[in-house]
Amino acid sequence: MKHITTFGKTGVHPPEMKLTAGSPIKEMPLPRRIELSLAQSLGRPAKAIVKAGDHVSRFDMVGEAQGPVSANVHTPISGTVKSIGTITTTDGHGAEGIIIEASDEDHAADLQSMCDAAPRIGFDAINRLTGDEIIDTIRRAGIVGMGGAAFPTATKLSPPPGSPQCEFLLINGAECEPYLTCDDAIMREMPHEIITGIEIMLKALGQNVRCIIGIEDNKPQAIKAMTVAARSHERISVAAMRTRYPQGGEKMLTKALTRREIAPGALPISEGVIIQNVATALAVYHAVVWGIPLVERVMTVSGNDYLSRCNYRVPIGTPVSDIIAALGEIPPSTVKIVNGGTMMGRAMAGIQGSTTKGMSGLLLLSSGESPQRPSTPCVRCGKCVEVCPMGLEPYLLARLSELGRTDDAAAHHVTDCMECGCCSYSCMAGRRLLDWIKVGKTLARKK
């Protein structure tokens, strides 16, 4: 294991609130009805390749990727396609999706298939796979980055011609967001599977690529488990990182683990780096070894007053209302429900919508956990500039965006903002800096 490192003096250290740290991974019941969004990646939504009335089997592809930044979508249950059209999403906006319902026979067959599941290939067969075969399997499985960005994994593992040679595969085990412990849980419980997924990606990238797994030092059990699992792998090492938000960001992680700095607007591959999340490595293992597409993920359900808080393995497309029905009612003290963590997550319109590939958390927060501070005029303290990990001037970007001065905001690199929320968190005046910066980013990108 490498010595403790970090990305620098910017960023913040909010209360960690890892209420589910050390909790086991529990199974969410297989749903009888799913609402499967076709917008499961950073790019264009997938195109439905089934129609209402069709019968589908578990793991069937129901949505086909539309371009390199799109991803295939598969069903986690067998059943009948009830409808294709706009479904409700957790943000309340809606997206194109597929509703599938399972009969009693379908449900019983799925439960039996889960008991009968076995690896598709052995480790000797993995060694015989070519890099192209691995990447094609990952592409067909619909795997995307599961740290939140949902960028298609196969595309990231295939840098465009003319890109610098990849030297480092960095695995993000930072999980620096408050409350979230799902990555911690899979590293504690499935370290060897994750390491196998990493080995598979290294085989796809070539012999000269080294891997560093970065884990924050508030996860000692995960560090120990991953270090032991990686011990016999010459090209894989584990690095403990000092706990600091937003260490999981690609620029921060690259700086912490390689000391290389990614230029504004550039991608990690410009510095010979490719970054994947630990959950993505686990999904690669399942796709290549077991032949299972990305149809489920581990997510954290938490909140200080929520008694059923834990890490759960949840089929993708499970309605949020079904999760609440299975785990217990929402506490009366809840004032906000969040998809993701408290820093970069999104407030939900209620318990509508369903889980997606990028949904890492479901938080039920009380007023004490989500205080509403009054907003006052800027006091010119400069704290937002001091903590910004991207080296921006958040106070200025927010004001320019508020005034509609889109060109000026663009000239001051508003589109470089990673939306980490450090500025709003540290603002002494309680200003909604990030909210306005998001407005400025949106308008600048439309220019």
N, C-alpha and C positions, 0 to 999 in steps of 0.2 A: 504493500500500500504506500502511496505517495504521501508526502507531508501535507499538512493543512494549508490551503491556499484560498484566495478569493479574488474578485475582479477589480477591487480598488476601494476608494473611499466614498463613492456616491451610493445611491440607493438608501433604503431605510430598513429598520428592523421592527415591523409591527408585532403586536402580541401574536404568538404563534397559534394559539388556540387549537393545538393538535389533540382534540378531545378523544379521537378514535385511535391515537397512536397505540400500537401493540394489540389492537383488536384483530381477531381473525377475519378471514374473508368468508362471508356467509353467502349462500345461494338464494337469489331471488326466485320465487316460483316461476316456471315457464308460463308465459301468458297465453290465454286462449284467444286474444285479439291483439294485433299490433297495428300501430300507425307509423309506417316506415317512410320517413322523409327521403326524397331523392336528392336533396341538397346536403350531401354528407362530406363535402370536401371544400377546399378553398376556392375552387374554380366553378365551372358550369355544373348545374345539376345533371344527374344521370337521366337517361331516357328510359321510360318504362318499356319493357319488352314483354309484358303480360297484359291481359285485358280482363275486365270484369267477368267473373264466371269461371275463369281458369283455376285449375287445381295445381298447387305448387307443393313441392316437398322441401323439407328442412335443408338449408344450405343452397337452394336453387338461386341463381342470379335472376333478379327481377328488374334491375335497373342497369343499363349499360353506360359506361363512361363516355363522355363527349369531349374528348381531347385529353392532352397529357396532364392537365391540372384538375381533371375530373376523376371520379372513382366509381367503380362498380358497386352495386348495392345488392345484398343477398338477404334472404329471409331466414330468421332464426327459428321459425315454426313452419310446420306443414298446415295447409288449409286452403280455403277458397278465397280468391280475390273478390272482395265485396265492392270495391270502388277504386277509381284512380282519379285524382283531382286535388284540389286545395285542401290541405289538412292544417289544423291549428298547430302552431309551434310554441315553444316555451316563452318566446318574446311577444307572442300575441299577433305577429304579423302574418303568419301563414306561409306555406310552401307547397309545391307539388309533391304529392305523396301517394302511397298505396296502403289501403286498409285490407288486412288479411285476417280471417277468422278460422279457427280450428274446430272441427267436429270432435265428438268424443273419441272416435276412432283415430283421427289425426293426432290428438293429444296423447293418447295411449301409445301410439306408434313412436312418437317423438321421445317420450319418457323411456321407452324400451331401447331406442337407438342410443340414447345417452348412456345407458348401462352397458351396451355392447360395443361402444366406441373403442378403437384400437389404432395405434400409429399406422400410417400408410406406408412409410418407408423406414428403414433402419439407418444407423449412422454411417454404415459403409456406403449405402446408396447416396447419402448426402455428399460424401466425398467425391462421388462420380458426377455430380451435377456441375454443369458449366455455369458461369456467371450469368449468361443470357437466360438460361433455364430458370435460375433462381429469381431473377428480376421479373420474368414473365409470370411465374407463379405468384409472386407478391402483387403484381398488377392485377391478375385475374381474381385474386382474393379480396381486392378492394381495400387494401390496407392504407391508412393515412396516418399522419403524425397524431398521436393521441395525447400530446401535451396541451392541445388546445388549438393549434394552427390548422390542423386537418389538411396539411399539404400531402399529396400522394407520395407514398414512400418509394415506389418504383421509379418515379420521375426524379426524386432527390438522389437516388442511387445511380442515376444515369446522367451525369453532368453533360451539358451540350458540348459539341466539338469545339475545340479551342480553349476550353476551361483549363486552369492549372491542374496538375496532377494531384489527386487526393492523397494526403499523407496521414491524416488523422480522422478516425471515426470516433466522434465524441458521443457518449451516451448520457443523456440528461436524467439523472436521478436526484436532482436538487429538490424538487417539489417544495419550492419556497413559498407558495401561496399559503396564507393562514387557513386552518381547518383541514385542508386536504391531506389524506394519508394513504390514498389508494396505491400510489407508486411505492411507498414505504412497505405496504402490505405485500405486494407481489415480490418485492426484493427479498423480504424475510421468508416468504413461503415458497417461492418458485425461482430461487437464484440459478439453479442449474439449467432450467428451461430458458431463462433469459440469456445466460451465457451461450447456450446453443444457438439461440436466435442471432446473437452477436457474431458468433463464428460463421453462420450462414451469410450474413451481410458482408463480413470480411472476405469470404470466398468470392462473393460477387464483385467486390471492389479491387481485389488483386493482392499479391503477396507483399507488397511494400507498404501496406497501410497498417498503422498501429491504432489500437483502441484504448481510450481512457474513459472509465466510468466515473462521473463526478457525482458524489453524494454529500449532502450537507451534514455537518457533524452533530446535528440534533437527531440523527437516525443511527445510533451506534449498532443496533442489531442488524440493520440492513447492510451497513458497512462491513460488519464481520461476516455475514452470510455471503455477500457478493465477493469478498476477498478470498474466502475459502473456495468458492465455486470457480474462481478465475485462476487459482493457484497453479494449475497445470497448463495454463495457456500462455505461451510466451508473448503473444502479441496483445494480450489484454491485461490492463492494470486498473486498479481502483484508487481514486484520489479523494480524500476527505476535504471538504470545503467549509470554510467558516460560514455559519448561517447568516445570510443577508439577502434581502429581497432587492431586485429581481434577478437573482443569480441564474435562474433557468433560462433567461433570455439568450438568444444565440450569440450575440456580441459579448455579453457578460461571461457566458460559459466558455467561449473561446479564449477570452482574456485570462480567466481563472486557470484553465487547464493547459494552455499552450503558450501564454504570454503574448500571443499574436493579436493584433488589433484589426478589426474589420472596418474598412473605410465607410463613411456615411453613404447609404444607398447601395452598398455592395452586398453580395451574398457570402456566406462562409466559405464557399468553394474558392473564392478569390484568394483566400489564405491557405488553400489546400485542406479545408476542413469540411466534413459532412456531419451533421448532428441528427441524432434520432433519440426518441424518448424510450425509457425502459419498457413501458407498456407496448410500444411499437415493436421492440425486439421480441417481446413475448408473443405478439400477434404473428410475427414472421415465423417463429418456431412452430406455432399451431398450423400455419398455412402450409409450410414446407414438410414438416414431419407428420402431421396428422391429416393434412388435406382439408383443414377447416377454414373457411373464409372468415372475415371479420364480422361476426354476428353478435358478439357480446363484449362487454368490458367490465372491469372492476371500477367502481365509483364509490365515493364517500358520501354518506348521508349523515348530516351532523347538525348540531345546534345545541346550545347550552341547556335548553329546557326540553330537548327532544330525547326521550328515554330510549328510543330504538336506534340511536346513533351507532353506526358501525360501517365497515367496508363491505359492499355487496357486489357479487357478480351478477350483472343485469343484462338480459337480452336486449339488443338494440331495437328500438321501436316500441318498448314497453311504455304504455301511458303513465305519466307521472301520477295520475289519480290512482292507478293500480298499485304503485309503490306505496303510496300513503295508506291505501286500504289494507295492504298486506302488513305494514309495519306499525300502524297506529295513527290516530288522528293528529292533526296539527295542534300544537299547544296554543291555548288562548293568548299567550303572551307574544306570539309571532307577529311581527310587523313587516317582515320582508322575507321573501323566498328568492334564493339566488341560484342560478345555474353556473357552477364553477366555484372559484374562490372569492373571497371578499375584495381582493384588489383588482383583478381583471375579469371577474365574473360579471354576469348580466342579471339584473333584477328581472324576475318573472312576473307575468301578468296574473298569476295564480297557480293552480295545480293543473293547468291545461298543458297540452303538448305531450311529447314523448321523448325518450332518451335517444341520443345520437352517438356517433363514433367519438365525437370530441367532448362529450359531456362527462367531466371528471368529478363533479360534485353536485349535490342537492342540499342546500343549506336552509334551515328554518331558523331565522334570527329574531331575537327579542329586541326591544328598544335599547337595552343595555349593550347589546352586541352591534347595533346599527344606529348609533346616535345621530340625530339630525342637528348639526351645528348651524347657528345663524351665520349668514354671509354678510361681511362688512367690507368696506373699501380696502384695497391693498395697502399694507403698512410699509412696503418697500424693504422688507427684511432680507430678501434674496434667498430665503431657504429653499424655494422651489428650484432655483438655479443650482444651488449647492448639491441637492440630492438627485437631480436628473441624470440618469445613467447614460443618456444619449448626448449630453453636453448642450442641451437646448436652453432657451429662455422661456419657460412656460408662462410666466406672467405676461410677457409680451405677445406670445402666440395666442393666448386666450383673449387678450384685449383686441388684437387685430381681427380675430375671428368674430368676436362679438360685434365689432363695428362693420363687419362685412368687407374688410379690406383683404380679400382673398389673395391678390397678387403679392401684397406685402408679407402675408403669412407664409406663402409659398417661398418667397425669397429668403425667409428666415427658417426654412427647412421644416415646416410644419408636418410634411409627410414622413419625416424621419421618426416622428414620435412613435414609440412602441406601445403606447396606451397602458403603461404599467401602473399609473395612478400615484406614483411617489409624490408628485407635485401637490395634488389635492390632499393627500394624506398629511403632508407636512405643512400645509398653508395655515398660518396663524390666524388669518382672517376668515377661514372657512369658505374660501371662494371655490366655485365649481370649475376649476381650471381645466380638468380633463374633459368635462362635458363640452366646453366651448372649443377646445382643441380638436375634438372629434368632429365638430361641425366644420371647422376650418379645413381639416384633412379631406373631408367628403367633398367640399366645394372646390378645393384645390385640384383634386383628382378628376373632377368633371371638366376642368378647363381644357 
